[in-house]
Amino acid sequence: MNLPVDAPFAPRPATNFAAGALAVGVHALFLLLLVVGVSWQTQHPAPVMVDVWESLPQLQKPQPVPAVQSPPPQPKAAKPPQPVKVEPPPKPALKEAAPKPPDIALEKKKAEAEKLKQLKAMQAAEDKALADAARAEADAMKKARDRELAEQKKRDLLRQMEEEELMQRMIDEDAAREARVAKDAEARAAAGRRQAELAGMVGEYRNQISAKVRGNTRLPENLQGSPEVRCAVRLLPTGEVQSVKITRSSGNPAYDDAVVRAIQKSSPLPLPADRDARAAFVPELSFVHRPKE
């Protein structure tokens, strides 16, 4: 079909190819700019905060977004077409959020948490009071037990001291008794030795007195046998004869007189210097005389 030369939209085969290539390039450049712009404006998501709702609020239906109308096709001009700046669709205006209803569940949870906290505090205070009371009671029992142990130890110590004192007293008494027994035995032994010594001394001086009296006795001629005569002689501590008395006669008056005269002639009689031995002679001497002894 042949179109007139002066027709406004007469196709020209020479320019169709260049226009198509230019359109493709423009769209490619726009797509590249769009990708670079989106990647350049990428931001990290902000932290999300969530509210707990007991019931969901009534949501309003979203308003339909008006469709973006494409521009009417421009008639092709002879000049190459300029790149078209595509405006992004306008964002729908956000409506004001509805006021949040009071969070009854959250308030209830907070009240329960506060009540639970108070109960825990009360329980902790009660446990602490019980623990303090138990600790105080344990301390009092320990002090009482320690005091009882101290008293028992004191009583044991006193009893031990008393037992030791009693034992020591018994030991001392036994030692004193043994000492007394030993002393008594020694005294008896000494007394025995003394008595033996005195007896020996008295016997010795009796023999001396008998010998002296016998030496001064003049026996009668008609004396027969060995008659015995006993006399009680009173002596002074010096041995001097004070008196002579016949306590038992021999039956021969001449012999008796001869013995009395011999005793008086022997004055002073020999006496021991020891006072205890002299006590056997003074103040009175029991003298026995036999002529043939």
C-alpha positions in Angstrom: 0.0 0.0 0.0 1.3 3.4 -0.9 0.9 6.3 1.6 1.3 9.9 0.7 4.6 11.5 1.4 3.2 14.2 3.7 1.4 11.8 6.0 2.4 12.5 9.7 2.9 8.8 10.7 4.3 7.5 7.6 6.6 4.6 8.4 10.1 4.9 7.5 12.0 1.7 7.3 15.3 3.3 7.9 14.4 4.8 11.3 12.3 1.9 12.8 15.4 -0.2 13.6 17.2 2.7 15.3 14.1 3.6 17.3 13.7 0.1 18.5 17.3 -0.2 19.5 17.2 3.1 21.3 14.0 2.1 23.2 15.6 -1.2 24.3 18.7 0.7 25.5 16.6 3.2 27.4 14.6 0.4 29.1 17.9 -1.4 30.0 19.3 1.8 31.5 16.1 2.4 33.5 16.2 -1.1 34.8 19.9 -0.7 35.8 19.2 2.5 37.6 16.2 1.0 39.3 18.3 -2.0 40.5 21.1 0.3 41.7 18.8 2.7 43.5 17.0 -0.1 45.3 20.2 -1.8 46.4 21.7 1.6 47.4 18.7 2.4 49.6 18.6 -1.0 51.3 18.5 -0.5 55.2 18.6 -3.1 58.0 15.3 -3.9 59.5 14.5 -2.1 62.7 13.8 -4.1 65.9 10.3 -5.3 66.1 8.2 -4.7 69.2 5.1 -6.8 69.8 2.2 -5.9 72.0 0.1 -8.7 73.5 -3.5 -8.1 73.0 -6.3 -9.9 74.8 -8.5 -9.5 71.8 -7.8 -8.4 68.3 -9.0 -4.9 67.4 -11.3 -4.4 64.5 -9.2 -3.9 61.5 -10.3 -1.6 58.8 -10.4 -2.8 55.3 -7.5 -1.5 53.2 -8.5 1.0 50.6 -7.9 -0.1 47.1 -4.8 1.4 45.6 -5.6 3.4 42.5 -4.1 1.8 39.5 -1.4 3.6 37.8 -2.5 4.6 34.4 0.0 4.3 31.7 0.5 7.5 29.7 -1.2 7.5 26.3 0.9 6.5 23.5 2.8 9.4 22.1 2.9 9.7 18.4 6.2 8.8 16.9 8.2 11.8 15.9 10.9 12.0 13.5 13.4 12.7 16.3 14.6 9.8 18.4 12.5 9.5 21.6 13.9 10.9 24.9 14.2 8.6 27.9 11.1 8.5 29.9 11.3 9.1 33.7 9.0 6.7 35.4 7.6 8.0 38.7 7.1 5.4 41.4 3.5 4.9 42.4 2.5 7.1 45.4 2.4 5.3 48.8 -0.9 5.1 50.3 -1.3 7.4 53.3 -1.2 5.5 56.7 -4.2 6.0 58.9 -3.7 6.9 62.5 -3.6 3.8 64.7 -6.5 3.3 66.9 -5.9 3.9 70.6 -4.8 0.7 72.4 -7.3 -0.7 74.8 -6.0 -1.1 78.4 -4.0 -4.3 78.7 -6.0 -6.0 81.4 -4.1 -9.3 81.1 -0.8 -7.5 81.4 -2.0 -5.6 84.4 -3.3 -8.8 85.9 0.0 -10.5 85.3 1.9 -7.5 86.9 -0.5 -7.6 89.9 0.0 -11.3 90.2 3.8 -10.9 89.9 3.8 -8.2 92.5 1.6 -10.3 94.8 3.9 -13.3 94.2 6.9 -11.1 95.0 5.3 -10.0 98.2 4.4 -13.5 99.2 8.0 -14.6 98.5 9.3 -11.7 100.6 7.0 -12.7 103.4 8.0 -16.3 103.1 11.7 -15.3 103.1 11.1 -13.2 106.2 9.3 -16.0 107.9 12.0 -18.5 106.9 14.6 -16.1 108.2 12.8 -15.6 111.4 12.4 -19.3 111.9 16.1 -19.8 111.0 17.1 -17.1 113.5 14.8 -18.6 116.2 16.3 -22.1 115.5 19.8 -20.7 115.6 19.1 -18.8 118.8 17.6 -22.0 120.3 20.6 -24.0 119.2 23.0 -21.4 120.6 21.0 -21.4 123.9 21.1 -25.2 124.0 24.8 -25.2 123.2 25.5 -22.7 126.0 23.3 -24.7 128.4 25.2 -27.9 127.4 28.5 -26.2 127.7 27.5 -24.9 131.1 26.3 -28.3 132.2 29.6 -29.9 131.0 31.6 -27.2 132.8 29.6 -27.9 136.0 30.0 -31.6 135.6 33.7 -31.2 135.0 33.9 -29.0 138.1 32.0 -31.6 140.1 34.2 -34.4 138.8 37.3 -32.3 139.6 36.0 -31.7 143.2 35.2 -35.3 143.6 38.6 -36.3 142.3 40.2 -33.8 144.7 38.2 -35.2 147.6 39.1 -38.7 146.6 42.7 -37.8 146.3 42.6 -36.0 149.6 40.8 -38.9 151.3 43.4 -41.3 149.7 46.2 -39.1 150.9 44.7 -38.9 154.4 44.3 -42.6 154.5 47.9 -43.0 153.3 49.0 -40.5 156.0 47.0 -42.3 158.6 48.5 -45.6 157.6 51.9 -44.1 157.6 51.3 -42.6 161.0 49.8 -45.8 162.3 52.8 -47.7 161.0 55.1 -45.1 162.5 53.3 -45.5 165.8 53.4 -49.2 165.6 57.1 -49.0 164.8 57.6 -46.5 167.5 55.7 -48.6 170.0 57.6 -51.6 169.0 60.9 -49.7 169.2 59.7 -48.3 172.6 58.8 -51.7 173.7 62.1 -53.0 172.5 63.9 -50.1 174.2 61.8 -50.7 177.3 62.7 -54.3 177.2 66.3 -53.5 176.7 66.0 -51.0 179.5 64.3 -53.4 181.8 66.9 -56.0 181.0 69.6 -53.5 181.6 68.0 -52.4 184.9 67.4 -56.0 185.9 71.1 -56.8 185.2 72.2 -53.7 187.1 69.9 -54.4 190.1 71.0 -58.0 190.2 74.6 -56.9 190.0 74.2 -54.5 193.0 72.2 -57.0 195.0 75.1 -59.4 194.6 77.4 -56.7 195.7 75.2 -55.9 198.8 74.9 -59.6 199.6 78.7 -60.0 199.4 79.3 -57.0 201.6 76.8 -58.1 204.2 78.1 -61.7 204.1 81.6 -60.4 204.7 80.4 -58.6 207.8 78.3 -61.4 209.2 79.5 -63.4 212.2 77.6 -66.7 212.2 76.8 -68.4 215.4 78.8 -71.6 216.2 75.7 -73.8 216.5 74.2 -72.8 213.1 73.2 -75.8 211.1 72.3 -75.8 207.4 71.6 -72.6 205.4 68.7 -70.9 207.0 67.1 -67.9 205.2 66.3 -64.6 206.8 64.4 -61.7 205.2 64.8 -58.1 206.2 63.4 -54.8 205.2 66.2 -52.3 205.0 65.4 -48.5 204.9 68.1 -46.7 202.9 68.9 -43.2 202.0 69.8 -42.3 198.3 73.4 -42.3 199.4 73.2 -46.0 200.6 73.3 -45.3 204.3 71.2 -47.7 206.3 68.5 -46.0 208.4 66.9 -49.1 209.9 66.7 -52.9 209.5 63.6 -54.9 210.3 63.3 -58.7 210.0 60.2 -59.6 207.9 60.7 -63.3 208.1 62.9 -65.0 210.7 65.1 -68.0 210.0 64.0 -69.5 213.3 67.5 -68.9 214.8 67.4 -65.7 216.8 71.2 -65.6 217.1 71.5 -65.9 213.3 68.9 -63.3 212.8 70.7 -60.8 215.1 74.0 -61.6 213.3 72.5 -60.6 209.9 71.0 -57.4 211.3 74.3 -56.4 212.8 76.1 -57.3 209.5 73.7 -55.0 207.5 74.1 -52.1 209.8 77.9 -52.6 209.8 77.9 -52.7 205.9 76.4 -49.1 205.7 76.6 -47.4 203.3 75.5 -50.1 201.0 76.6 -50.0 197.3 73.9 -48.4 195.1 73.8 -47.9 191.3 74.2 -44.4 190.0 71.2 -44.9 187.6 68.1 -43.4 189.1 65.8 -46.2 187.8 68.1 -48.9 189.0 68.4 -47.1 192.4 64.6 -47.1 192.7 64.8 -50.9 193.3 66.8 -50.2 196.5 65.6 -46.8 197.8 63.8 -46.1 200.0 63.4 -49.7 201.1 65.4 -52.8 200.2 64.0 -56.3 200.6 67.1 -58.2 201.6 67.4 -62.0 201.7 70.4 -63.6 203.3 71.5 -67.2 203.4 74.8 -68.1 205.0 76.0 -70.5 202.5 75.3 -68.6 199.3 
